Amino acid sequence: MPDRADICVIGGGPAGSTAARQLALLGHSVHLVERAVFPRRRLGDCLALGISQVLGALGHSDPSGLRPAELLARWAGAEHRSPTFVADRGVFDAFLLDAARTAGVRVSQPALARRPRRHDDGWRIEVRQAGRCFDLDCRFLIDAGGRAGLLRRNRRRAGARTTALYGYWRPGVRDGPGVRVEAGHDEWLCAALLPDDTINAMVFVERARCAALDGDARRRLYRSTLSASDLIGPWLGTQLTGTFACDATSSIAEGTVGRDWIKIGEAALTLDPLSAQGVQTAMTTAMQGSMAAHSILRRPGTAAAAASFYQAHLRRLARHHDGLAAEHYRRQYQVQDRQFWIPRAVAPS
Ligand SMILES: Cc1cc2nc3c(=O)[nH]c(=O)nc-3n(C[C@H](O)[C@H](O)[C@H](O)COP(=O)(O)OP(=O)(O)OC[C@H]3O[C@@H](n4cnc5c(N)ncnc54)[C@H](O)[C@@H]3O)c2cc1C
């Protein structure tokens, strides 16, 4: 016999855990499937101050894994200091998932969700856990699987194609601001001292610049860019990990909600990492998305209105963040006339 729940949530990142908890608190039976063992590293460790409001609205008065820090930015020919947060995403994400468990969410972890298929009364999802497979039936499916997502849909690119090169370092020196952001010539850089006393140093470049590079050449590009930075280079000691690459292009999924499914978090919308608002936005889409799912399930007559409300919310968020990022890039372009900044300085229409 398949397991059964009203709602199945795929992915236990900030979006999935938040939506699962909200829906369980609203009285639904919720089953969440997360493939990774927690705690696990995740990109997105510098969180803008607005995260406090989001956590407050969710009733999380004392979240684990967050630490206040000072951000120093060298951008557009000026230096700017501001308060921010640094997250140990291993601890922070585990805290949110535990809060979902406490609210009554059933969690399968580590477990891989595969091949959602429609059946008479909703969806059947094949789940692989500890070498065995079981089917999970639900009326409503929430895709919170991050950038790759589980329900494949086309995505509309919203910004210039960008690759992030990153790695983890031992600090060389220990004083000074805990988060550093700098505009380079044809790239920008960001480094954060994490609560586990390692530094995550990232370099954001045009995708074409490193697409054809092999691992060694990519590593050289990464390390030479970091050493050329007065702000970040001297801060770094030994590199503790390899040099990794991932996509950092902002995008929005073409379809985000239907009569029995919804995409939330990065499965729906990815922001330019310059905003440092990816996690908070993933959580707000989860809050709005769970309200839409609740309306659709409890009052099917309101499904069309709930879906269009959610889609409009996502479009507004995307426009807002794309506009802010473009404004920042434009300021840098005004002091440095380089090709890298040009496509980034234009907000998509
Ligand atoms: C280079 C880079 C830098 C960034 N920097 C920042 C930053 O400084 N600040 C910030 O706020 N944000 C940042 N972000 C964005 C941030 O990482 C994301 O916004 C955030 O993690 C999204 O949360 P999520 O829950 O949507 O997805 P995720 O955190 O990706 O969680 C998705 C979860 O789904 C699970 N999963 C996926 N598929 C399956 C499956 N089939 N079965 C079971 N489980 C599955 C995964 O294991 C994962 O745990 C950055 C992103 C990038 C790429």
The ligand as an SDF file (V2000), in Angstrom:
LIG
                    3D

 53 58  0  0  0  0  0  0  0  0999 V2000
   26.5110   31.0760   -6.0230 C   0  0  0  0  0  0  0  0  0  0  0  0
   25.3300   31.3630   -5.1650 C   0  0  0  0  0  0  0  0  0  0  0  0
   25.4450   32.2350   -4.0960 C   0  0  0  0  0  0  0  0  0  0  0  0
   24.3440   32.5010   -3.2880 C   0  0  0  0  0  0  0  0  0  0  0  0
   24.4810   33.3790   -2.2630 N   0  0  0  0  0  0  0  0  0  0  0  0
   23.4030   33.6850   -1.5060 C   0  0  0  0  0  0  0  0  0  0  0  0
   23.5270   34.5840   -0.4090 C   0  0  0  0  0  0  0  0  0  0  0  0
   24.6120   35.1070   -0.1160 O   0  0  0  0  0  0  0  0  0  0  0  0
   22.4190   34.8370    0.3410 N   0  0  0  0  0  0  0  0  0  0  0  0
   21.2030   34.2460    0.0830 C   0  0  0  0  0  0  0  0  0  0  0  0
   20.2270   34.5180    0.7960 O   0  0  0  0  0  0  0  0  0  0  0  0
   21.0700   33.3730   -0.9290 N   0  0  0  0  0  0  0  0  0  0  0  0
   22.1290   33.0800   -1.7220 C   0  0  0  0  0  0  0  0  0  0  0  0
   22.0020   32.1760   -2.7360 N   0  0  0  0  0  0  0  0  0  0  0  0
   20.6850   31.5630   -2.9670 C   0  0  0  0  0  0  0  0  0  0  0  0
   20.3260   30.4760   -1.9320 C   0  0  0  0  0  0  0  0  0  0  0  0
   21.2870   29.4720   -1.9420 O   0  0  0  0  0  0  0  0  0  0  0  0
   18.9690   29.9080   -2.2890 C   0  0  0  0  0  0  0  0  0  0  0  0
   18.0820   30.9790   -2.4970 O   0  0  0  0  0  0  0  0  0  0  0  0
   18.3180   29.0170   -1.2550 C   0  0  0  0  0  0  0  0  0  0  0  0
   19.1340   27.9470   -0.8880 O   0  0  0  0  0  0  0  0  0  0  0  0
   17.0280   28.4870   -1.8700 C   0  0  0  0  0  0  0  0  0  0  0  0
   16.3560   27.6800   -0.9590 O   0  0  0  0  0  0  0  0  0  0  0  0
   15.3980   26.5120   -1.5190 P   0  0  0  0  0  0  0  0  0  0  0  0
   14.7910   25.8850   -0.3170 O   0  0  0  0  0  0  0  0  0  0  0  0
   14.5320   27.0190   -2.5920 O   0  0  0  0  0  0  0  0  0  0  0  0
   16.3850   25.4920   -2.2490 O   0  0  0  0  0  0  0  0  0  0  0  0
   17.6210   24.6810   -1.6810 P   0  0  0  0  0  0  0  0  0  0  0  0
   18.2580   25.3270   -0.5380 O   0  0  0  0  0  0  0  0  0  0  0  0
   18.4400   24.3850   -2.8950 O   0  0  0  0  0  0  0  0  0  0  0  0
   16.9700   23.3190   -1.1550 O   0  0  0  0  0  0  0  0  0  0  0  0
   16.4540   22.3570   -2.0440 C   0  0  0  0  0  0  0  0  0  0  0  0
   16.5010   21.0120   -1.3330 C   0  0  0  0  0  0  0  0  0  0  0  0
   15.8170   20.0430   -2.1410 O   0  0  0  0  0  0  0  0  0  0  0  0
   16.4980   18.8130   -2.0490 C   0  0  0  0  0  0  0  0  0  0  0  0
   16.1300   18.0250   -3.2450 N   0  0  0  0  0  0  0  0  0  0  0  0
   16.2930   18.3880   -4.5390 C   0  0  0  0  0  0  0  0  0  0  0  0
   15.7970   17.4510   -5.3590 N   0  0  0  0  0  0  0  0  0  0  0  0
   15.3140   16.4670   -4.5490 C   0  0  0  0  0  0  0  0  0  0  0  0
   14.6750   15.2090   -4.8110 C   0  0  0  0  0  0  0  0  0  0  0  0
   14.4480   14.7790   -6.0570 N   0  0  0  0  0  0  0  0  0  0  0  0
   14.3210   14.4300   -3.7540 N   0  0  0  0  0  0  0  0  0  0  0  0
   14.5500   14.8630   -2.4700 C   0  0  0  0  0  0  0  0  0  0  0  0
   15.1460   16.0350   -2.1750 N   0  0  0  0  0  0  0  0  0  0  0  0
   15.5140   16.8220   -3.1950 C   0  0  0  0  0  0  0  0  0  0  0  0
   17.9750   19.2010   -1.9860 C   0  0  0  0  0  0  0  0  0  0  0  0
   18.7570   18.1970   -1.3780 O   0  0  0  0  0  0  0  0  0  0  0  0
   17.9180   20.4890   -1.1430 C   0  0  0  0  0  0  0  0  0  0  0  0
   18.1570   20.2530    0.2340 O   0  0  0  0  0  0  0  0  0  0  0  0
   23.0890   31.8740   -3.5620 C   0  0  0  0  0  0  0  0  0  0  0  0
   22.9730   31.0000   -4.6320 C   0  0  0  0  0  0  0  0  0  0  0  0
   24.0790   30.7430   -5.4300 C   0  0  0  0  0  0  0  0  0  0  0  0
   23.9260   29.7790   -6.5890 C   0  0  0  0  0  0  0  0  0  0  0  0
  1  2  1  0
  2  3  1  0
  2 52  2  0
  3  4  2  0
  4  5  1  0
  4 50  1  0
  5  6  2  0
  6  7  1  0
  6 13  1  0
  7  8  2  0
  7  9  1  0
  9 10  1  0
 10 11  2  0
 10 12  1  0
 12 13  2  0
 13 14  1  0
 14 15  1  0
 14 50  1  0
 15 16  1  0
 16 17  1  0
 16 18  1  0
 18 19  1  0
 18 20  1  0
 20 21  1  0
 20 22  1  0
 22 23  1  0
 23 24  1  0
 24 25  2  0
 24 26  1  0
 24 27  1  0
 27 28  1  0
 28 29  2  0
 28 30  1  0
 28 31  1  0
 31 32  1  0
 32 33  1  0
 33 34  1  0
 33 48  1  0
 34 35  1  0
 35 36  1  0
 35 46  1  0
 36 37  1  0
 36 45  1  0
 37 38  2  0
 38 39  1  0
 39 40  1  0
 39 45  2  0
 40 41  1  0
 40 42  2  0
 42 43  1  0
 43 44  2  0
 44 45  1  0
 46 47  1  0
 46 48  1  0
 48 49  1  0
 50 51  2  0
 51 52  1  0
 52 53  1  0
M  END
$$$$
